[in-house]
């Protein structure tokens, strides 16, 4: 029994739901207009391990981070090959999902429109596509830079971690501020986080900017951060997340001006704020 058996009758909503569960892909069988494809393989055929990513090995966060770091190290060593005559000297520039996909044997392109899928609030635009059979990844230009970067890194995570052969895998807009509940989507999100914001480099840039390995809000740091007294900053920063967002977006400190950490790593403020918390770089 294989995935090539045809089914001429239109699939029922129950069949679509079941096959999506087996595929681990909530957007399977949507075409570019956001409607269902005319035919689909029988549900029983989709249980074949060769056609579903659900049977792929599950990965711990530690394993995912190790794979992301190993890929970044390989890119750094291969930067003359990847960038030709102008290899980057700044390790942040090397954090490029498109170049990483190239290294992994995938083509990469930005497209104006990748179609739609049906979500809880109606039809939403597709942010990214990966087709492992064609070794191709596409990312939509319909979104902000931070979403495009995270989406590309998310698709890279699928390419590195998962057996997604079979049909095209469609992904929703993601920017690192929340994680998917499905296992392979969660893993791809975590890979994107570790790849785009590697712990060692984020820590180094944080210390370079704020002069400490763990930022604590007091009279001196409040004035250095916004030239305001501590009580005014505390009115704005009522939680750890408020403070981490302020640090992630800060463009100056103690009279020095610089691109914010979020801008340096080309991620959203929320994604960087969460990463600072994960790395214990601040305290309330």
Helices and strands as residue ranges (DSSP letters): H 13-23, G 43-47, G 49-51, G 53-55, H 61-77, H 79-83, H 91-94, H 97-103, E 107-111, E 116-119, E 122-125, E 128-131, E 136-140, H 145-161, E 169-171, H 183-196, H 199-210, E 215-216, H 219-226, H 230-236, H 240-249, E 252-253, E 256-257, H 261-265, H 269-278, E 282-283
